[in-house]
Amino acid sequence: MEIPIPQNVLVRRKYTSSQMKIKNLQQRKRNIENAFLVRDPRSIKGKTIFLIDDVATTGATLFECAKTLKTKGAREVFAIVIARQEMKVRDQ
């Protein structure tokens, strides 16, 4: 079975502070908001997308990527994460 694995479908449109340095969940969400864009929305329209990440901490970056893909026409977005980093975050 051959499964196409396109690269650079989702690209960073603005550089942000490192998420690892931000301990507050809301600040992490704001930091990464609107940081990504889909190069060619026609290439994902109606498709199921799998995001692959090495480490997830709060999930803010994965959420933002998924939101961007869904907004541009992806039917479903799933995340595959190799490791999860537990981090105590402040709510405010």
Backbone as numpy.savetxt, mean C-alpha at the origin, in Angstrom:
# Nx Ny Nz CAx CAy CAz Cx Cy Cz
1.33 -23.28 -15.09 0.50 -22.11 -15.09 1.39 -20.87 -15.09
1.10 -19.97 -15.99 1.84 -18.72 -16.04 0.98 -17.59 -15.50
1.49 -16.92 -14.51 0.78 -15.78 -13.92 1.61 -14.54 -14.19
1.03 -13.57 -14.90 1.79 -12.35 -15.17 2.05 -11.57 -13.88
3.26 -11.06 -13.76 3.62 -10.27 -12.59 4.14 -8.91 -13.08
3.21 -8.00 -13.34 3.65 -6.67 -13.78 4.31 -5.92 -12.63
5.29 -5.12 -12.98 5.98 -4.32 -11.97 5.77 -2.84 -12.27
5.93 -2.03 -11.25 5.79 -0.59 -11.36 4.38 -0.14 -11.77
3.38 -0.93 -11.44 1.99 -0.53 -11.66 1.64 0.59 -10.69
2.09 0.43 -9.47 1.85 1.40 -8.41 3.19 2.06 -8.09
3.24 3.37 -8.20 4.50 4.07 -7.95 4.29 5.18 -6.93
5.36 5.50 -6.26 5.32 6.57 -5.26 5.34 7.91 -6.00
4.38 8.76 -5.69 4.34 10.07 -6.34 4.93 11.17 -5.49
5.05 10.90 -4.20 5.71 11.87 -3.32 6.50 11.11 -2.27
7.60 11.69 -1.89 8.42 11.07 -0.86 7.95 11.55 0.49
7.92 10.64 1.43 7.39 10.92 2.76 8.45 10.59 3.81
8.18 11.00 5.02 9.05 10.60 6.13 8.97 9.09 6.29
10.01 8.50 6.82 10.02 7.06 7.06 8.91 6.68 8.03
8.10 5.71 7.65 7.02 5.24 8.51 7.57 4.63 9.80
8.78 4.06 9.73 9.37 3.41 10.90 9.64 4.40 12.03
9.84 5.66 11.69 10.16 6.66 12.70 8.92 7.26 13.35
7.75 6.98 12.80 6.50 7.57 13.30 5.79 6.55 14.18
5.56 6.89 15.43 4.97 5.95 16.38 3.46 6.13 16.55
2.90 7.18 15.98 1.48 7.48 16.13 0.72 7.01 14.89
-0.32 6.20 15.08 -1.06 5.62 13.97 -1.66 6.68 13.06
-2.29 7.69 13.61 -2.90 8.74 12.79 -1.85 9.51 12.00
-0.70 9.75 12.61 0.37 10.44 11.90 0.91 9.58 10.76
0.97 8.27 10.98 1.40 7.36 9.91 0.44 7.43 8.73
-0.85 7.44 9.03 -1.86 7.51 7.96 -1.73 8.82 7.19
-1.58 9.92 7.91 -1.43 11.23 7.25 -0.14 11.30 6.44
0.91 10.74 6.96 2.21 10.77 6.30 2.16 10.10 4.93
1.44 9.01 4.82 1.44 8.21 3.59 0.26 8.55 2.66
-0.65 9.39 3.13 -1.85 9.73 2.35 -1.48 10.33 0.99
-2.11 9.79 -0.05 -1.92 10.25 -1.43 -0.47 10.15 -1.91
0.28 9.23 -1.37 1.69 9.09 -1.74 1.91 8.23 -2.98
0.86 7.53 -3.44 1.02 6.59 -4.55 0.10 6.93 -5.71
0.49 6.49 -6.90 -0.38 6.62 -8.06 -0.25 5.38 -8.92
-1.29 5.13 -9.71 -1.31 4.00 -10.64 -0.88 4.55 -12.00
0.17 3.99 -12.56 0.70 4.50 -13.84 -0.31 4.40 -14.96
-0.93 3.24 -15.10 -1.88 3.03 -16.19 -3.13 2.36 -15.62
-4.13 3.15 -15.23 -5.34 2.57 -14.63 -6.01 1.50 -15.49
-5.86 1.59 -16.82 -6.47 0.58 -17.69 -5.89 -0.81 -17.44
-4.64 -0.85 -16.98 -3.98 -2.14 -16.77 -4.51 -2.89 -15.55
-5.23 -2.21 -14.66 -5.74 -2.88 -13.46 -7.26 -2.92 -13.40
-7.93 -2.26 -14.32 -9.39 -2.17 -14.28 -10.02 -3.56 -14.24
-10.81 -3.80 -13.19 -11.52 -5.06 -13.04 -10.67 -6.25 -12.61
-9.43 -6.02 -12.29 -8.53 -7.13 -11.95 -8.37 -7.30 -10.44
-7.96 -8.50 -10.06 -7.61 -8.79 -8.68 -6.11 -8.57 -8.54
-5.74 -7.78 -7.54 -4.34 -7.41 -7.33 -3.84 -7.99 -6.01
-2.63 -8.52 -6.03 -1.97 -8.99 -4.82 -0.78 -8.08 -4.54
-0.80 -7.43 -3.39 0.33 -6.62 -2.95 1.23 -7.51 -2.10
2.52 -7.43 -2.30 3.46 -8.22 -1.51 4.36 -7.27 -0.75
4.42 -7.46 0.57 5.23 -6.60 1.43 6.08 -7.48 2.33
7.29 -7.02 2.62 8.15 -7.83 3.48 7.72 -7.75 4.93
7.44 -6.54 5.44 7.06 -6.37 6.84 5.91 -5.38 6.94
4.90 -5.73 7.72 3.80 -4.80 8.00 3.81 -4.50 9.49
3.64 -3.25 9.81 3.59 -2.85 11.22 2.17 -2.44 11.57
1.74 -1.28 11.09 0.36 -0.85 11.35 -0.55 -1.14 10.17
0.04 -1.38 9.00 -0.76 -1.61 7.80 -1.13 -0.34 7.07
-0.67 0.81 7.54 -1.04 2.10 6.94 -0.60 2.19 5.47
0.59 1.74 5.17 1.08 1.81 3.79 0.30 0.85 2.89
0.08 -0.37 3.35 -0.70 -1.32 2.56 -2.12 -0.81 2.33
-2.72 -0.23 3.36 -4.07 0.32 3.23 -4.09 1.43 2.17
-3.12 2.31 2.21 -3.07 3.42 1.25 -2.86 2.90 -0.18
-2.00 1.90 -0.33 -1.79 1.30 -1.65 -3.08 0.65 -2.16
-3.74 -0.11 -1.31 -4.99 -0.77 -1.69 -6.06 0.25 -2.05
-6.15 1.31 -1.27 -7.14 2.37 -1.54 -6.89 2.99 -2.91
-5.63 3.26 -3.22 -5.27 3.86 -4.50 -5.64 2.92 -5.65
-5.32 1.63 -5.52 -5.63 0.66 -6.56 -7.13 0.51 -6.76
-7.89 0.44 -5.67 -9.35 0.31 -5.77 -9.96 1.55 -6.42
-9.48 2.71 -6.03 -9.98 3.97 -6.60 -9.76 4.02 -8.11
-8.69 3.42 -8.57 -8.37 3.44 -10.00 -8.90 2.24 -10.77
-9.75 1.42 -10.12 -10.46 0.39 -10.88 -10.18 -1.05 -10.56
-9.25 -1.34 -9.65 -9.01 -2.74 -9.29 -10.28 -3.33 -8.67
-10.58 -4.57 -9.01 -11.78 -5.21 -8.47 -11.58 -5.60 -7.02
-10.45 -6.25 -6.73 -10.12 -6.67 -5.37 -8.63 -6.46 -5.15
-8.27 -6.22 -3.90 -6.85 -6.08 -3.55 -6.60 -6.91 -2.30
-5.61 -7.80 -2.38 -5.20 -8.62 -1.25 -3.75 -8.31 -0.91
-3.39 -8.45 0.34 -2.01 -8.22 0.76 -1.39 -9.53 1.24
-0.19 -9.77 0.79 0.61 -10.90 1.26 1.78 -10.29 2.01
1.90 -10.64 3.29 2.93 -10.06 4.14 3.81 -11.18 4.68
5.11 -11.01 4.55 6.05 -12.04 5.01 6.16 -12.03 6.53
6.24 -10.85 7.13 6.39 -10.75 8.59 5.57 -9.58 9.11
5.16 -9.70 10.34 4.42 -8.63 10.99 5.23 -8.14 12.18
5.43 -6.85 12.25 6.17 -6.22 13.35 5.15 -5.60 14.30
5.14 -6.08 15.51 4.26 -5.49 16.52 4.90 -4.21 17.03
4.09 -3.18 17.11 4.61 -1.91 17.59 3.55 -1.25 18.45
3.96 -0.74 19.56 3.03 0.02 20.39 2.93 1.40 19.78
1.70 1.77 19.41 1.50 3.10 18.84 0.56 3.89 19.73
0.77 5.16 19.74 -0.12 6.04 20.50 -1.30 6.39 19.62
-2.48 6.49 20.21 -3.68 6.83 19.45 -3.69 8.28 18.99
-2.97 9.14 19.64 -3.04 10.55 19.28 -1.74 11.08 18.79
